[in-house]
Amino acid sequence: MTDVMDTPTSGAAMPTLRVEYAAGERASGAAEIVPQLRSELGLDDQDAPLETPRARPLHQRSLDDNASLIGSAVGSLALVWLLYERVLPLSGTIGFVVCWFVAFLVIYSAVTSMVYPRPMVVDRIAQAVVTSGAAIVGFALAWTIIWIFLQGLPALIHLNFYTEDMAGVGLNDPLTKGGIKHAIVGTAIQVGIATAIALPLGVGTAVYMTEVGGRLSRTVRTVVEAMTALPDILAGLFVYALLIITLGWQRSGVAAALALAVTMMPIIARSAEVVLRVVPGGLREASLALGASQWQTVRRVVLPTAKAGLATSLILGIARIAGETAPLLIVSGASSFFNANPANEPMNSLPLFIYDAVRRPDGLTIQARGYGAATLLLIMVLVLFVVTRFLARDKGPSR
């Protein structure tokens, strides 16, 4: 038995309320108190409070929301077309799209504010802006890939494009002659040598900065961050001045691979450092508590845990150097014949072949070969990304 006695409020006394509930009926008894209190106080006749604005999740959309979105887009398009093309002396595709987007945001916010409170209106507008930005980026990427593919399609359909080199082939010779075999092999060799050099150095630098530390770790991190923004042509000039001029090396695939390794190493080191810092510290502490040394902890706990992120770091590094042209112009040298020896004679590559082919205004077929080589380079990077992510995936227990 619980008594709620009357208490004076503003010179008047509230009626005595007596609520009885069993000791074992906790949840149901508590739910019955509120209706009984409202009945005793005479509040049942008053209007119930409105539904809170957040009763429905912000991301949930109804049919009216979709209709408002589509109607705002169509209405703003019609309004902007009328004003932009017929009333005002304006022209230009980019200006039309910008005005359409601004008008859409204004109309959409006005339509949404008629139904929802201010927090949900702001959420709808922010969602529209973010979604539009993602759509613009995706459209630009897709349009670039499709346009390059269509330009290079006449060369991609010929088998000799993949099995022959350009030795003795003129600029305007038909696409049934010559190919980019020498550039494909050159790119594979140069990227392979650069990866073999930069991957262990980059991962080792990241392990030093995250696991070893010390007085020089901050200096090493500063140098790595500075090298990340290093222009690629400076890497080529460094290799050219040191190896070709000072030591007397000739332009070759090895020199090009070293220049690419200088560009690739800080990318791997910086991204690998971020990945290794994400590994939980409890794993390190547990390994050390079991008697493992620091090297065993790094080799058997930290690196296997972060292998998916390290694979992403490798992909970023390879994607960075796969399309580099500036250092190759200095240290590699273009050639039209096949050369699989990276230590002797100039070695061509896909970026260098693309640069040399597309910039020629007097050769239509050579331009088609250049765009075909660009398409093939995009496909190679995509396949590399998919294969690396597949091999580095987390093999969890199957259900």
N, C-alpha and C positions, 0 to 999 in steps of 0.2 A: 504494500500500500504506500503510495507516494502522494503527499499533499502539496499543492501549489497554492500558497496563501496570497491573499490580495495585498498589493503594495500601493501606496498612494502615488498618484501621478497627476501633477497640476491641480491639486486640490480635490480630485475625484479618486475613487477607489475602483480598481478593476474587479470584476466578479471572481468569486472563489472558484478555482478550477480543481477538480478532483479526477485524476486519471488513474485508472486501475489497470495493471498489467501483471501477468505472471512472470516470475523470475526466469523461467526457462524460455520464454518467447522473446528473445532478444531482437532478432531482425524484424519479425512481423510486428512486435509490440512497438518498436521504434517507428515503424512506418505508419502505425495507427495514431500516434500522438499528434502529428501535424494536422490531419483532417479533423480530429476531435477538438483541438485548440481553435482551429478556424471556425468550427461550428459554434463553440462556446462564445467566441468573440464576435460572431456575426459577420464574418468575412466571406462567407460563401456566396453572398449576393453580389460581391464586387467582381469586376472583370479580372480574369486570370491574366498574369503577365504574358507578354508576347514571347514567342519562341526566340531563343538567343540566336544571334547571327551565326555563331559557329556550330549550330546543331548539325549542319551538314559539312563534310570536309570541303576545303577550298578547291581541291583538285577534281572533285566530282562534278561532272557536267551533265545537264539534262538536255532534253530536246529543245527547250526554249533557249538555252545557252548556245547550242550549235546554230540554231536559227538566227540568233542575234549576231553571232560571229559572221555567218555567211551574208546576212543582210547588210551588215555594216560594210563588209568588203565590197559587195556589189554596189551599194548606194554611194560609197565614197569614190568608186571607180567611175560611176556615171557622172557624179558631181564634178570631179576633177577633169574628166574628158570635156565636159561642157564648158567649164571655165578656162581650161588650159588650151584647148584646141579651137574653141569657137568665140569666146568672149575676149580673153586677154591675148595680147600679141606675144605669146610664148611658144617655144618649140624645144625639142630635145628629149630623148628617151630617159636619160638619167633624171632630169628635172621632173619629168612626168611621174616617174616611179617614186621619187622622194615626196612630192606633193600628195600623191595617192596614199602613201604610208602615213603621213601626218594627218590627212583627213580621215583615214580609217581609225587612227587612234582616238581622235576627237569624237567621231560619231559612235565608236564602240564604247567609249567611256560614258557618253551621255545615255546610250541605250541601257547599259548595264546598271547605271546609277538609278534608273527608274524601278529596278526590282530589288537590288541588293544594297546593303550598307557600304560605307566608304572602304572598310578593310578588304571586302571582296572585290570592289571595283579596282582598287590598287593592285590586288593580286591578279586580276584578269588582264590589266594593262601590262604589268610586268611580264606575265606569261606570254602575251602576244609579242612583246619586244624581243624577249629571249628566243622564242620560237622562230621569229622572223630572221634574227641574226644567224641562227643555226641553218635555216633554210638557204640563206644567201651564201654562206660558206659552202654548204653541200652542193648548191647549184653551180657555183664557180668551179669547184673541183671536178664535178661531173662533166661540165661543159668543156673544160680544158682537156680532160682525158678523151672525151668523145671526138673533139675537134682534131686532136693530134692523131687519133686512130684513123679517122676518115682521111686525113691527109697522107698517112703512110700506108693505107690499105692497098693501093696498087702495087707496092713493092712487097708487102707481107704475103701475098698470095703466091709468090714464086718460090720454088724450092731452092733455087740457086742463091737466093738472098741469104740463106743460112749456111750454105756449103761452099761458097766461093769467096775469094777476096777481090780487091779492086785493081789488081795488077794488070796493066794494059787496057783498062776500061776508061773510055772518055766520059765527059760530063753529060753528053746528050745521047749516049748509047742506050739502046732499049733495056728495059728492066729484066729481060731474060739473060742479060750478061752481068757478071760481077755480083758481089754480095758483101756482107759484113762479118764474115767468119773471122778475119784477123782482128777486128775490133772486139768481138765477143770474147775470144780467147785472151786478148790483151787485158780487157777489163777483169775477167775472172782471175788471171794471174796477179795483176797489180792489187786488187782488193784482197786476195788471199794472203799475199805477203804482208800487206799493211795490217790486216787483222791479226796475223800471227805475231806481229811486233807490238801492236797497240793494245791488244786484249790483255795479255799478262801484265804489261806495265800499268795499264789503267786500273785493273782490278787490284793489283798490288798497291798502287797509290791510294786507292779507296780504303783498303784494309789498314794501311798505315794511318790514315787520317781518322778512322773510326775506332779501330781496335787497339792500336799501339799508342798513338798520341805522342806527347812530349813537347819540347820547346819548339821544334821545327814544324810541328803539324800545322800551326796557323800560317806559317810562311809558305808551306807547300800548298795549302788550300788557296792562299792568295794567288800564287803563281798559276795554279790550275784554273782558277776563275778568269785570270787575265788571258791565259792561252785559249780559253773557250771562245773569247771574242776576237781572237787573232785572225786577221784577214788571210784567206787561203793563199793569195799570191805571195805573201811574205814567207810562208812555209816553202813555196817553190823557190823563191829567191835565196832562202837560207841554204837549201840543198844545192842549188846551182852554184852559189858562191863557195860553199865548203867542199863539195865533192867534185864538181865539174871543173871549176876554175882552179881551186887550190890543189886538189889531189889528182887532177887530170883524168877523171872518169869521163866516159862518153855518155851521151844521152841514151837512156835505156829504161827498161821496165823497172829495174831495181831502184833507180833514182826517183822515178815517179812514185813507186810504192813507199819509199821513205818520206817523200813529201806528203803523201796521203796519211801516213802513220802519224806524222807530227800534227796533222789536223784532227785525226780520229782519237788520239790518246786522251786529250783533256775532256772530250765529250763523254767517253766511257768512264773516266775517273770521276767526273762530277756527278753523273747520273747514278753510278754504282755507289757512291758515297751516300746519296739520298736513300737508296734502296737498303743499304746495310744499316742505316740509322733507324729504319722502321722495324727491324728485327727486335722482338721484345727482350728487354734486359734480363727477364727471369730465366730465359733459356741459357744465357751465358752463365748466370749465377748457379743454375742447377748443374750445368756441366762442370764448372769449377768445383762445386761442392762434392761431386762424385770423384774427384781426384784427377780430372783431365787437365792437361796443360793448356796454356793460352793458344798455342798453335793447333792442338787437337780440337779445342773448342771452335776455333775459326774454321778449320777444315771440315769438321764433321757435324757442326751444328749451325753456325752462322751462314756459311756459303750455301749449303743445301737448302736452308730455309728461304734464302733470298734468290734462289736460282731463276725463278720466273722473272723477277725484276732485273736480274743481271742479263738475262736473255733480251729483255727490252732495251737495256743499255747497249748491248751489242748491235741490235737492230738500228738503234738511233745512230750509232757510229758508222755503220755500213751505209745506211741511207744518206748520211751526210757526205761521205766521200765517193759514193757511187756516181754522182753527177757532177763532181768537181772537174772544171776545165782549166781554170787559171794556172794552177801549178803544173799541169800536164803540158801546157803550151811552152813552158820554160825548160822543163827537165826531161820530158819524154820524147817529143818530136813526132810529127805525123808521118805515117808511111802508108802506102797502098798495098803492101805485100804481107804475107803471113809470116809471123815471127813468134815462135814459142819459147825462145831463149830470153829470159828477162835481163840477163847480164851482158848481152851483146846486141848492138844495133838498135835503132829506134823501134818502139813498140806502140802501135796505135791502140785506142780504146774507144768505147762507145761515146762518151761525152766529147772527146776530141773529134771523132768522126761526125757527130751531129753538128758541132760548131762549124766545122769546115764545109759540110754539105749544105746546110740551110742558108748560110750567108752568101752563097753563090747565086747571083741573079740571072746568070746566063745559062744555067743548067736545070731544066725542069725535072728530068729524071733523077738527077743527083739530089734534088730537094726532096723528092718522094722517098729516096733511100734514107735521107736524114730523118724524116718524120717516122719512117718505119723503124729506124734504129731507136728513136725516142720511145716509141710504143713498146719495143722489145725491152728497153731498159726499165720502163714502168712495170712491165710484167715480171721481170726478174726480181725487182725489189719486193713486189707483192708476194711472189712465191716464197722468197726468202723469209719474209715476215710470217707467213702462215706456217711454214715448216718449223721455224725457230720457236714460235709460240706453241706448236703442237709438241715438240720434243721437250720443252721446258714446262709443260703444264703440270699442275699438281695432281698426282695419281692417288686420289683418296680411296678409301675402302669402298668397294662396290656393294650396293645394297641388293 
